[in-house]
Amino acid sequence: MFIQTESTPNPATLKFLPGQTVLDMGTADFPNAEGASASPLASRLFAVSGVKGVFFGHDFVTVTKDDGTDWDHLKPALLGAIMEHFQSGDPVMAGDAQAPSGHAEHDGEDGEIVGQIKELLDSRVRPAVAQDGGDITFHGFDRGVVYLHMQGACAGCPSSTLTLKMGIENLLRHYIPEVTEVRPVAV
């Protein structure tokens, strides 16, 4: 098994490409070890000292390290943990666990606007940020303000504010005049 690694715009996060499907559908975000019990792979990665966050996409795994750990020491252990997991035959998600992330539901009078926001995120934004090892999902819409949740390499990335304001906000405002601002949320 050959696992490729790619840097991301977030220097604290590396993207690992195991050469096979990680999740059939959706994404899974584990911003800390507490929720990792839903995934044998996430649990195995959090067992490596220095791991701060784990994120799964369709064909990649991103790992975020803590500030005191160097990639030169962490990367070999992570490659070993990923290889051991896929060779073990264990599932990525345990039992009935589903990939827990995706767009938030929205009930209310702005349903048509929210549908347009989600469509633009799915067609234009999410594929681009997946290339960088992350995801951005819809969290809410209130009086012109779109609330988005940043995951994986996008969470805590130094360029995330620029991505939100200059990229996503401009895109949404261009296509949907009701949108006035985009703000990040932590879930």
N, C-alpha and C positions, 0 to 999 in steps of 0.2 A: 504494500500500500504506500502510495506517495502522497503526502499532504503538502500542498503549496501554502505559502504565507504571503500576505500582502499588507503593506502599511496602509493606514487610514489617515484622513486629515486630523484625527485625534491622536496625538503622540502617545497617549496612555492606552490605546486600543490597537490590537492586531487582529487581522482577519485570516482565518484558517479555512482552506478549501480542501476537504477530504476526498474530492473526486467522486462523490456519490451524494444522493439525496440525504439531507439532514431532516427536514420536515416536508411532508407531502403538501401541506397547506398552511398558510399563515406564517406567523413568527412567534417566537417565545422569548420573553425578556425576563432575566433573573438579575435584578440590580443589586442583590445581596444573597448571601448563602441561605437565608431563612426559607425562601421559597423553592430552593433547589431540590427538595425531596420529591417534587413532581417529575424530575428527570434524572435518570441514572447518569447520563452524560454530564449534566450540569453539576451534580453532586461530585462526580469524579474530578471535574475541573476545579471546583471550589476547594477540594482537598489539597490542591497545590498551593503552597504558601505564597502569598502576594497577589492572589486573584481577588479582584474587587467586584467584578460583574461579568455575566455571561449572556450572550444573545445568540439565538438561532434563526437563520433564514432558511430558504429552500435548499440551498446547496453550500451554505457556509456557517461557520461558527466565529463569533467575535468574542474576544476576551479583553477585559479592561483590568489593568493592573493598578496596584496602589502606588503612591508617589515614591515610596522608599525602595522599590524593587526595580532591578535592571532587567531589560528584555533578554540580555545575553544569558542570564541565569534562569529566567523563567521559561523562555521559548522551548528549550529541549524537553523540559518536564511536561509542558502542555502538549507538544507533539506526541510524546509517549502516551499521555493519558487519552488523547483522541484516538490514536492508533489502537491502543488496548481496548477502548470501548467498541469501536467498529469491528474488531476481530472477535470480540466476545459474543457477538450476536444479540446483546441486550438492546432493548428498544431505546430510542432517544427520550421518549416520554413514557412514564410508568403507567401501566394498566389502562384505566379509562381517562387518564389525564389528557386534556386537549391543549393545544397551543393557546395560551391564555390571552394573547393580545389581538388587537384589531380595532376597528373604529367603534367608538361609543355609539350607542343608540341615541336617537334624538326624537322626542315626541313634542309636537307643538306646531305652531303656525308657520314656522320657518322651514318646514319639511322640504319644500322644493329647493330652497337655497342650500340647505344642508346636503341634499342629494347632489347638487352641482359641485359643492366643495369636495365631497368624498370622491366624486368622479375625477375631478382634476388632481386630487392627491394620488389616487390609484393609477391614473394614466400618465401623469407627468412628474410627480414628485417622488413617490415611493420607489419606482425603478431606479432613479438616479441615486437616491441615498442608499439603496441596497448595494449598489456598486462600491460604496464606501464602507459597507459593513454595518449599516444601521437601518432604522425605520422611523417614520413619522406618521402618527395616527391621529385622527380626529378625536377630540375630547369634548368639544362643546362650541356653541355659537350663541352669543347674547349681544343684542343691540349693535351689530356690526363687527363685533370682535370674535375672531376665530381662535379657539384654544386648541393647541396641538401638543401631543405627548411625544417627546423625542426618546428613542431607544437605541441600544447598542452603541456603536461608535458615535452616534449623534449626541447622546446624552453626555454632557460635560465637555463637548468638543469646543476648543477655542473659537472656531469659525461658525458655531451654531447660530449665534445672534445675527451674523451677517447673512447666513443662509435663510433664516426666518424672515428678516426684514427686507433684504434686497432681492431675495429670490422668491420665496413662497408668497410673501405679502404682496409683492408687485404682480405676480402671476394671478393670484386670486382677485385682487382689485381690478386687474385688467379685464377679466372675464365675468366677474360678478360685482356690479357696482355697489351692492349692499354691504360688501365687506370693506371695513375701514381700517382694520388693524389685525395683526396676528401676534399672539402671545404664547409662550411656552408654559406648560403646567407640569408639575411633578405629581406622579400618582402614587 
